[in-house]
Amino acid sequence: MKDNGVWDVRITLNDIFVAVVSLPMVFIFFILSYQLINEAFINPQVREDIESYIAVLGILSGPAYMAISRFFDRWNAEQEERVEAMRRISKTEDDVKRLKLKEVKRK
């Protein structure tokens, strides 16, 4: 299958809302996780109060996980559709080649 490099991109209002809510939440989750790990090694006060920090990360981890899993589910569906399209095109090309061979044999 020839890949012409053109992407079929459709953006809906729902996609924009999901991006506006999900992306900041995922970034905040990663930043807070990174800071908690760094501060826990440096600051003994953070180690004493780590339960409260873990609670905040726990609250953010649910929606962040949903956003990340939705991204990978959508990516997986796109890849499966691309493979299916390649299979259909290959099957069609093979059918055309077989038909041409049958016509040649009949003559």
FENPEVEN-V863442 format. One record per backbone hydrogen bond with DSSP energy under -1.0 kcal/mol. NH is the residue of the N-H (numbers start at 0). CO is the residue of the C=O. If there is no record, write none. Layout:
# FENPEVEN-V863442
nh | co
NH | CO
NH | CO
This chain:
# FENPEVEN-V863442
nh | co
8 | 6
15 | 11
16 | 12
17 | 13
18 | 14
19 | 15
20 | 16
21 | 17
22 | 18
24 | 20
25 | 21
26 | 22
27 | 23
28 | 24
29 | 25
30 | 26
31 | 27
32 | 28
33 | 29
34 | 30
35 | 31
36 | 32
37 | 33
38 | 34
39 | 35
40 | 36
41 | 37
42 | 38
46 | 42
47 | 43
48 | 44
52 | 48
53 | 49
54 | 50
55 | 51
56 | 52
57 | 53
58 | 54
59 | 55
60 | 56
63 | 59
64 | 60
65 | 61
66 | 62
67 | 63
68 | 64
69 | 65
70 | 66
71 | 67
72 | 68
73 | 69
74 | 70
75 | 71
76 | 72
77 | 73
78 | 74
79 | 75
80 | 76
81 | 77
82 | 78
83 | 79
84 | 80
85 | 81
86 | 82
87 | 83
88 | 84
89 | 85
90 | 86
91 | 87
92 | 88
93 | 89
94 | 90
95 | 91
96 | 92
97 | 93
98 | 94
99 | 95
100 | 96
101 | 97
102 | 98
103 | 99
104 | 100
105 | 101
106 | 102
